[in-house]
Amino acid sequence: MKYLYWFVVAPLMILAVLFAISNRGPVELELIPLPGSVTVPVFILALGVLAVGFFSGGFISWINAGKTRSRARVAERKARDEEREIADLKHKLEQAETTKTPSAKPRAMIAADQK
């Protein structure tokens, strides 16, 4: 699995470095509602847009997975409660078995004075 990760990530890293080297030219960034402008290299602008998209997608996925995480927490809590109840019942069973009085020997129904 580690090799597969590096097989995918290494070429992407190389492409990002090549992109940054070949796009060092300045571009003027002007945000419409804000006054003024900023001059930044093209690669910083492009990689910044990619980073914002990546993190916003991760955040949206995390929000959407909230229901699944909630169900998992409820199931885990229920399993812990059931395990606790099973342990309590086993303890009660052991106590009942140890305090059980031995049964008395059966007595004869014949009177002792019969001759």
Steps between C-alpha positions, in 0.01 A plus 500: 500500500790732578646437155169583335489828693845601383422380148217754487643782714855518359393588142253757635774663704731507199223656288437766768869593510521514119187715490645738758831529314339565163240753630704751696366798310310767693126547473297781649230378737212739557206402716195696385343604832838594651699803393849453359678211339783259580766366265572130558668227295262285295597177677412644843160605373435163334623290793309723741177444308566124500570503876181693573301255288662201668434621854147619426420159345643324806295721730180431305570125510562520875169681552311245288656209692365638829192276493715191455731600786196565720354156425838341575520677838146385589580141399824505700322636807230232467763226465679624812171501694420147383849378596460656843162332542643163395784538753251588775284198417804270501602638838150445638497145362835423664374637831183293473697184429742553791229581754278212393432281804562133448177307482409302811511122483163348429334367813309182523128528541490202735447560867789394723280327764336245277562143613 
